Amino acid sequence: MELDAILDGIKKAGQQQIAQIEQEAEQQASQILGKVQQEAEGQQNRILSDGKTRLNREQALISQQAVIQSLQIHADARQTLIESVLQQVEKRFQELRKEKDYEKILANLVAETIQSIMPSLLRNQKVVFHFDPRDKEIAQRIVKQYQQPISVQYDIECSGGCNAETDDNKVFVLNTIESRFEHAALYIRQDLSIYFERKYASS
């Protein structure tokens, strides 16, 4: 009887130990599973985050490239318009001699040239004018109006206007239509660029 009680006690103690071991094993398994799930979720979140970051980066890059391309297209179109306007102006200047008031225009250019060169003239020094041969008749009438000693040569080719120099060749004034257009072209480009930029911004 006592042996049976002892065996029964041993059996119960063994069952308790087995139950305790099983409980600890389940707890450890649960902890391990929880950690695995956390790591899996963390990995998934990192993958999603990295994917979103790459997507945002690619979207930003595409957007930036689109803006740059748009600006380049706009700049090219603006430059084309500016050059077109300048070509039209230059073509108009080349036909200036056909205008009915060309003599008045040439007279104004001669007056400007004399005003520019006068401060550099020595006493009784002569001014040497250079005209296009096509302007000979008109130039003779204009030059006669001045008391200043003037020598005239018809030895340049231009769309209109004149050049002048002191007779010692030390001071030279360029005042042909071409030289004036070349000087003005820079400012025309700047003004047209600002004009088209404002038009683009307001559209």
C-alpha positions in Angstrom: 0.0 0.0 0.0 2.7 2.4 0.8 4.5 1.4 -2.4 1.4 2.2 -4.4 1.2 5.6 -2.7 4.9 6.3 -3.4 4.5 5.3 -7.0 1.4 7.4 -7.3 3.2 10.4 -5.8 6.1 9.9 -8.2 3.7 9.7 -11.1 1.9 12.9 -10.1 5.2 14.7 -9.6 6.3 13.6 -13.1 3.1 14.7 -14.6 3.5 18.1 -12.9 7.1 18.5 -14.2 5.9 17.4 -17.7 3.1 20.0 -17.6 5.5 22.7 -16.4 8.0 21.8 -19.1 5.2 21.9 -21.7 4.0 25.3 -20.4 7.6 26.7 -20.5 8.0 25.3 -24.0 4.8 26.9 -25.2 5.8 30.2 -23.6 9.2 30.1 -25.3 7.6 29.0 -28.6 5.1 31.9 -28.3 7.9 34.4 -27.6 10.0 33.1 -30.5 6.9 33.3 -32.8 6.2 36.8 -31.6 9.7 37.9 -32.3 9.6 36.2 -35.7 6.3 38.0 -36.5 7.8 41.4 -35.3 10.9 40.9 -37.5 8.7 39.9 -40.4 6.5 43.0 -40.0 9.6 45.2 -39.5 11.1 43.7 -42.7 7.9 44.2 -44.6 7.6 47.8 -43.3 11.2 48.5 -44.3 10.6 47.0 -47.8 7.4 49.2 -48.2 9.3 52.2 -46.9 12.2 51.7 -49.2 9.8 51.1 -52.1 7.9 54.4 -51.3 11.2 56.2 -51.0 12.4 54.9 -54.4 9.0 55.7 -55.9 9.1 59.2 -54.5 12.6 59.7 -55.7 11.8 58.5 -59.2 8.6 60.7 -59.3 10.7 63.7 -58.2 13.3 62.9 -60.8 10.7 62.6 -63.6 9.0 65.8 -62.4 12.4 67.6 -62.4 13.3 66.3 -65.8 9.9 67.4 -67.1 10.4 70.9 -65.7 13.9 71.2 -67.2 12.6 70.0 -70.6 9.7 72.4 -70.5 12.1 75.3 -69.6 14.5 74.2 -72.4 11.6 74.1 -75.0 10.4 77.5 -73.8 13.9 78.9 -74.0 14.5 77.5 -77.5 11.1 78.8 -78.7 11.9 82.2 -77.2 15.3 82.3 -78.8 13.8 81.3 -82.2 11.2 84.2 -81.9 13.9 86.7 -81.0 16.2 85.7 -83.9 13.1 85.9 -86.2 12.3 89.4 -85.1 16.0 90.5 -85.4 16.1 89.0 -89.0 13.0 91.0 -89.9 14.5 94.2 -88.5 17.7 93.6 -90.3 15.9 92.9 -93.5 13.9 96.2 -93.0 17.2 98.0 -92.5 18.7 96.6 -95.7 15.8 98.1 -97.6 16.0 101.4 -95.8 17.5 103.2 -98.8 14.2 102.6 -100.6 12.2 104.6 -98.0 11.0 108.1 -99.1 12.5 109.7 -96.0 15.9 108.1 -96.4 17.6 111.4 -97.1 16.4 112.7 -93.8 17.6 109.6 -92.0 21.0 109.9 -93.6 21.2 113.6 -92.7 20.5 112.7 -89.0 23.2 110.0 -89.1 25.7 112.5 -90.6 24.8 115.1 -87.9 25.3 112.4 -85.2 28.7 111.5 -86.6 29.9 115.1 -86.7 28.7 115.6 -83.1 30.6 112.5 -82.0 33.9 113.4 -83.7 33.9 117.2 -83.1 35.4 117.0 -79.5 38.4 115.1 -80.9 39.1 117.6 -83.7 42.2 119.8 -83.6 42.1 123.4 -84.9 41.3 123.5 -88.7 41.4 119.7 -88.8 39.4 118.1 -91.5 36.7 115.3 -91.1 36.9 112.5 -93.7 33.5 111.0 -94.4 33.0 107.5 -96.0 29.7 106.8 -97.8 28.3 104.1 -100.0 28.5 105.2 -103.7 24.8 104.8 -104.0 24.4 107.7 -101.5 26.6 110.1 -103.5 24.0 112.5 -104.7 22.2 112.7 -101.3 25.5 112.8 -99.4 26.7 115.8 -101.4 23.6 117.8 -100.6 23.9 117.0 -96.9 27.6 117.7 -96.5 27.3 121.1 -98.2 25.3 122.3 -95.2 28.3 122.2 -92.9 31.0 124.9 -92.6 33.4 122.4 -91.0 36.2 121.3 -93.4 35.0 118.0 -94.8 36.4 115.5 -97.2 34.1 112.8 -98.7 35.0 109.4 -100.1 32.5 106.9 -101.5 34.4 103.7 -100.7 32.2 101.6 -98.4 29.4 99.2 -99.0 26.5 99.4 -96.5 22.7 99.6 -96.3 22.9 103.3 -95.4 24.7 105.7 -93.0 28.3 106.6 -93.0 31.7 106.4 -91.3 34.0 109.2 -90.4 37.5 109.9 -89.2 39.9 112.7 -88.5 42.4 113.3 -91.3 45.2 112.0 -89.2 43.3 108.7 -88.8 43.5 108.8 -85.0 39.7 109.0 -84.3 37.2 106.9 -86.2 33.3 106.9 -85.9 31.2 104.0 -87.2 27.7 105.1 -88.0 26.4 102.8 -90.8 23.1 101.0 -90.5 24.9 97.7 -90.0 27.1 99.0 -87.2 24.2 100.6 -85.4 22.1 97.4 -85.8 25.0 95.3 -84.4 25.3 97.6 -81.4 21.6 97.6 -80.8 21.1 93.9 -81.3 22.3 93.1 -77.8 19.8 95.4 -76.2 17.1 94.3 -78.6 17.7 90.7 -77.5 17.6 91.6 -73.9 14.3 93.6 -74.3 12.7 90.9 -76.3 13.8 88.2 -73.9 12.2 90.1 -71.0 9.0 90.7 -73.1 8.6 87.1 -74.0 9.4 85.9 -70.5 6.6 88.2 -69.1 4.2 86.9 -71.8 5.1 83.3 -70.9 4.6 84.0 -67.1 1.2 85.6 -67.6 -0.1 82.9 -69.9 
